[in-house]
């Protein structure tokens, strides 16, 4: 499955469009990660825990989107857009949400 942010593929013809496909992932960051990320925010630096959670969420969202496209008969997803959000939940915790969307298509090489 070819996944790209571009709307066309050099040297290839789009044989058929199947429509918009999406994938979403919402992952919780546990209390200890939240605590240590807060300390990092105060003293500066990067939060490896949050970066890892974002990577996981992005991969899950893209994989779900690709599976939806494959079920339609597509061999590519074009014009992919990734959106990131933080959702606050009760008790002061946070959840990370990543959504991926694009256009499922069959590409002829």
C-alpha positions in Angstrom: 0.0 0.0 0.0 1.5 3.3 -1.1 0.7 6.1 1.3 1.6 9.7 0.4 0.7 13.2 1.2 0.8 14.2 -2.5 -2.3 14.1 -4.7 -0.5 12.5 -7.6 2.3 10.0 -8.2 5.0 10.8 -10.7 5.0 8.3 -13.5 1.7 6.7 -12.4 -1.9 7.0 -13.6 -4.7 7.1 -11.1 -7.0 4.3 -12.5 -9.8 4.7 -10.0 -10.7 6.7 -6.9 -12.6 5.0 -4.1 -13.3 7.9 -1.8 -12.1 9.2 1.6 -10.7 6.8 4.1 -9.8 7.5 7.7 -8.1 6.1 10.7 -8.2 7.3 14.3 -6.2 6.4 17.4 -6.7 7.6 20.9 -4.0 6.6 23.4 -3.8 7.4 27.1 -0.6 8.6 28.6 -0.4 7.2 32.1 0.0 9.2 35.3 3.8 8.8 35.6 4.4 9.8 32.0 2.2 12.9 32.6 4.2 13.7 35.8 7.6 13.4 34.2 6.5 15.3 31.0 5.4 18.1 33.3 8.8 18.2 34.9 10.5 18.3 31.5 8.2 21.2 30.5 9.3 23.1 33.6 13.1 22.5 33.2 13.1 22.3 29.4 13.9 19.5 27.0 12.0 16.9 25.1 9.5 14.5 26.5 10.5 11.1 25.1 7.4 9.5 26.7 5.0 11.7 24.8 7.0 11.5 21.6 6.7 7.7 21.8 3.0 7.8 22.4 2.5 10.2 19.5 4.5 7.8 17.2 2.3 4.9 18.3 -0.9 6.8 17.8 0.2 8.0 14.3 1.2 4.5 13.3 -2.2 3.0 14.5 -4.2 5.8 12.7 -2.2 5.3 9.4 -2.6 1.5 9.6 -6.3 1.7 10.2 -6.7 4.1 7.2 -4.6 1.7 5.0 -6.8 -1.3 6.0 -9.9 0.6 5.1 -8.4 1.5 1.7 -7.4 -2.1 1.1 -10.9 -3.3 1.9 -12.2 -1.1 -0.9 -9.7 -2.5 -3.4 -7.2 0.4 -3.3 -3.5 0.0 -3.6 -2.7 3.6 -2.6 -3.9 6.4 -0.3 -3.3 9.9 -1.7 -3.4 13.4 -0.1 -2.9 12.0 3.4 -3.5 14.5 6.2 -2.5 13.9 9.9 -4.2 15.8 12.7 -3.1 15.7 16.4 -5.1 16.7 19.4 -4.9 16.4 23.2 -8.0 15.5 25.0 -8.3 16.2 28.7 -10.2 13.6 30.6 -11.5 13.5 34.2 -9.0 13.5 37.0 -6.6 15.8 35.1 -5.3 13.2 32.7 -4.7 13.6 29.0 -5.3 11.4 26.0 -3.6 11.7 22.7 -5.7 11.6 19.5 -4.3 11.2 16.0 -6.5 11.1 12.9 -5.4 10.2 9.4 -7.4 10.8 6.3 -6.8 10.5 2.6 -8.2 9.4 -0.7 -8.2 5.7 -1.5 -7.2 5.0 -5.1 -6.0 2.3 -7.4 -2.8 3.3 -9.1 -1.7 1.9 -12.4 2.1 1.8 -12.9 
